[in-house]
Amino acid sequence: MPDRSPIHRFAPFMTVLTVLLGGCASMDDFRCDMHEQSVRGTKPITSYTPAEPKPNAAAPYTMPSGSNAQVSTYKLTFRPGFTKPCSSITLHKDVVIQRSDDAQVVLNEVREFYAEDGTLIATVTQDVSAQVKKSGAYIAVTSLPIPKSAPPGKYKIVNKLLFERRGDRRPAALIARAEGFFYIIPPQ
């Protein structure tokens, strides 16, 4: 029996490898399409939950009725800081707020999403008054879907917390602002 050349010995292996890799690409496309379909038309919602105050931090107190709210801590972090299209990142916020217990208090969170060149991509506003009913420390979480069409690059999120009173004609007052960066890397 003649000895087979190395090319002939590896031909079946290469064929199987090519089919498997082609299948993986199809699975990635399918997974990406499913991700796009599941997030289409939905707005990212921020969820605030009470948190334990940091050790040695002054305890937040309730402001007198009629007072503006005050924010001593408003920090953003991203998990992960690098992601690919067809995935999601989680925006974490640490917030310490002092406010009155007035039912007329309205707290709105505004999230602005910018491309690396400074172009505003989207703005989302959410009323968080029902979640932040009293003074205290809070942790807020927002899941941000990254679309298939998102080009690689550096992106910036600017978060603002605005205070106003129902029935008051004065414009909303900015009480906190924070920004952070994350990166979208190429899919491959």
C-alpha positions in Angstrom: 0.0 0.0 0.0 1.5 3.3 -1.0 2.3 5.9 1.7 -0.1 8.8 1.7 1.3 12.3 1.6 0.7 14.6 4.6 -1.9 16.6 2.6 -4.0 13.5 2.0 -3.8 12.5 5.7 -5.1 15.9 6.9 -7.7 16.4 4.2 -10.6 14.8 6.2 -9.5 16.7 9.3 -9.5 20.0 7.4 -12.9 19.3 5.9 -14.4 18.6 9.3 -12.7 21.7 10.8 -14.0 23.9 8.0 -17.6 22.6 8.5 -17.4 23.2 12.2 -16.0 26.7 11.9 -18.7 27.5 9.3 -21.3 26.2 11.8 -19.8 28.4 14.6 -20.2 31.5 12.4 -23.8 30.5 11.7 -24.4 30.0 15.4 -22.9 33.4 16.2 -25.2 35.0 13.6 -28.2 33.2 15.0 -27.3 34.2 18.6 -26.8 37.8 17.4 -30.1 37.8 15.6 -31.9 36.4 18.7 -30.2 39.1 20.8 -31.4 41.8 18.4 -34.9 40.5 18.4 -35.2 40.2 22.2 -34.1 43.8 22.8 -35.9 45.4 19.8 -38.3 48.2 21.0 -37.4 47.9 24.7 -35.9 50.8 26.6 -33.2 50.0 29.2 -34.8 50.4 32.7 -32.8 51.5 35.7 -33.6 49.7 39.0 -32.7 51.4 42.2 -32.3 49.4 45.4 -31.4 50.6 48.9 -27.8 49.9 49.9 -25.8 49.9 53.1 -24.0 53.1 53.6 -20.2 53.0 53.3 -18.3 52.5 56.6 -17.4 55.8 58.3 -19.8 57.7 56.0 -22.2 60.2 57.5 -25.7 58.9 57.6 -28.0 60.6 55.1 -30.8 62.5 56.8 -34.2 63.6 55.6 -34.3 67.2 54.3 -37.0 69.6 55.6 -40.2 69.8 53.6 -39.8 72.2 50.6 -36.0 71.7 50.4 -34.2 70.6 47.2 -32.7 67.2 47.2 -28.9 66.9 47.5 -26.6 64.1 46.2 -23.3 63.6 47.9 -22.3 60.5 45.9 -23.0 59.7 42.2 -20.6 57.2 40.6 -20.8 55.1 37.4 -19.0 51.9 36.6 -19.4 49.5 33.7 -19.3 45.7 33.8 -17.6 44.6 31.6 -15.7 47.7 30.5 -15.1 46.1 27.1 -17.8 44.3 25.1 -18.7 43.2 21.6 -21.8 43.8 19.5 -24.8 41.5 20.2 -24.2 41.6 23.9 -25.1 43.8 26.9 -23.1 45.7 29.4 -24.3 46.6 32.9 -24.2 50.2 34.1 -23.8 50.3 37.9 -24.4 53.5 39.9 -23.6 54.2 43.5 -25.9 57.0 44.8 -26.3 58.7 48.2 -29.2 61.2 48.3 -30.8 63.4 50.9 -34.3 64.5 50.1 -37.6 65.4 51.8 -40.4 62.9 52.1 -42.7 65.3 50.1 -45.0 63.4 47.7 -44.5 66.2 45.2 -40.8 65.5 44.7 -39.9 64.2 41.2 -36.5 62.7 40.5 -35.7 62.0 36.8 -32.6 60.2 35.6 -31.4 61.3 32.2 -28.9 59.0 30.4 -27.1 60.3 27.3 -25.2 58.0 25.1 -22.3 59.4 23.0 -20.0 58.0 20.3 -16.2 58.6 20.4 -16.5 61.6 18.2 -18.9 63.3 20.6 -22.1 62.6 18.5 -25.1 62.1 20.7 -26.6 58.7 19.9 -29.5 58.5 22.3 -31.1 60.1 25.3 -33.4 58.3 27.7 -35.3 59.9 30.6 -36.8 57.8 33.4 -38.8 58.9 36.5 -37.1 57.2 39.5 -39.2 59.0 42.2 -41.0 55.8 43.2 -37.7 53.9 43.6 -36.0 56.7 45.6 -38.7 57.7 48.1 -36.5 58.6 51.0 -32.9 59.7 51.9 -30.3 57.0 51.8 -27.7 55.1 49.8 -28.8 53.3 46.7 -27.3 51.0 44.1 -28.8 51.4 40.6 -28.4 49.0 37.7 -29.1 49.4 34.0 -28.6 46.7 31.4 -27.6 48.3 28.1 -27.9 46.2 25.0 -25.2 46.6 22.3 -26.6 46.3 18.8 -25.2 44.2 16.0 -24.5 47.4 14.0 -22.5 49.1 16.8 -19.0 50.0 15.4 -15.9 49.3 17.5 -14.7 52.3 19.5 -14.9 54.2 22.8 -18.4 55.3 24.0 -19.4 57.7 26.8 -22.5 57.6 29.0 -23.5 60.8 30.8 -26.0 60.3 33.6 -27.8 63.2 35.2 -30.2 63.3 38.2 -32.8 66.1 38.0 -35.0 67.4 40.9 -38.4 69.1 40.5 -41.7 69.5 42.3 -45.0 68.6 40.8 -47.0 71.7 40.2 -44.0 74.0 40.4 -43.3 76.1 37.3 -39.6 76.3 37.9 -37.4 74.1 35.6 -35.9 70.9 36.9 -32.7 71.4 38.8 -29.6 69.3 38.1 -28.5 67.7 41.4 -26.0 65.2 40.2 -24.0 64.4 37.1 -21.5 61.5 36.3 -20.0 60.1 33.2 -18.1 57.0 32.3 -16.6 55.2 29.3 -16.8 51.7 27.9 -15.4 50.2 24.7 -16.9 48.1 22.0 -14.4 45.7 20.4 -14.6 43.9 17.1 -16.6 40.7 17.1 -13.6 38.6 16.0 
